[in-house]
Amino acid sequence: MPPRTLSQRLDWRRTVLSTIKGQKGIETLMRRTITTAVGLWLTLAGAGLAQPATESPVVVELYTSQGCSSCPPADNLLSEMAGRSDVIALALHVDYWDYIGWKDTFGNPAFTKRQRAYAAVAGARTIYTPQMIVDGMDHIVGVRAAELAKLVARHAAQAAPVALRLDRVGEGVRVTAGAAPLPRGAVVQLVRYRSHERVEIRQGENAGKVIDYSNIVTEWRRVAEWDGRADLSLTMDAPGGDPVVVILQEPGPGPVLAAAVLR
């Protein structure tokens, strides 16, 4: 409908007022108008704030280093992914760039070992940074946001073979999952991360830069093996306020079967 002119609006107001008898009628009309407007606003706001949900978020691992000049754009991309409820974004800082003048303050040789294990499964001889691995299966070298988005959407559309649940129990976390057919079994892994850190890099390829990092993995612990024949129920120590992630993954490392996070 086209907007009313000033004269049309005045005519409409005179018509409405002429049909209302007394102050009571005016107040009743105002209450009804306000109620209708508020109801419409809440409906539209609720639709705008609704977020997609997923039973098992997609796990995105970024292998990165403070000493790698190609990594900051990938770090930024992971930060964007970290804000999504359907993704568990994890930054694993490797140590093989430390020799060129700057020792990564988050670097961990265990993460280099994990990246090499992925490469061995894929038949690759070399590892790179930055590299993203989606749900333990798809590898992306470099920064390719469009490809990452497609892979995340594809994995999110697939039903998880295991229904995984986490509950806080004091300073620990209880992990439960229903029995499920798992031909290769699953490795139960506990992951902790810090949500944000800002680092001033004084040497190396990124000397002079101040970089914000998200979801920096501080611990990746192999807790148990599970064959899926019976229900899974175990409690693990997880002290402190950092988020807790549990990942069920085929040995190898292979595909991620299920994942959950307590933030």
Buried (B, 14 or more C-beta within 10 A) or exposed (E): EEEEEEEEEEEEEEEEEEEEEEEEEEEEBEEEEEEEEEEEEEEEEEEEEEEEEBEBBBBBBBBBBBBBBBBBEBBBBBBEBBEBEBBBBBBBBBBBBBEBBBBBEBBBEBBBEBBBEBBEBEEEEEBBBBBBBBBBBBBBBEBBBEBBEEBBEEBBEEEBBBBBBBEEEEEBBBBBBEEBEBEBBBBBBBBBBBEEBEBEBEEBBBEEBEBEBBBBBEBBEEBEEBBBEEEBEBEBEBEEEBBBBBBBBBEBBBBBBBBBBEE
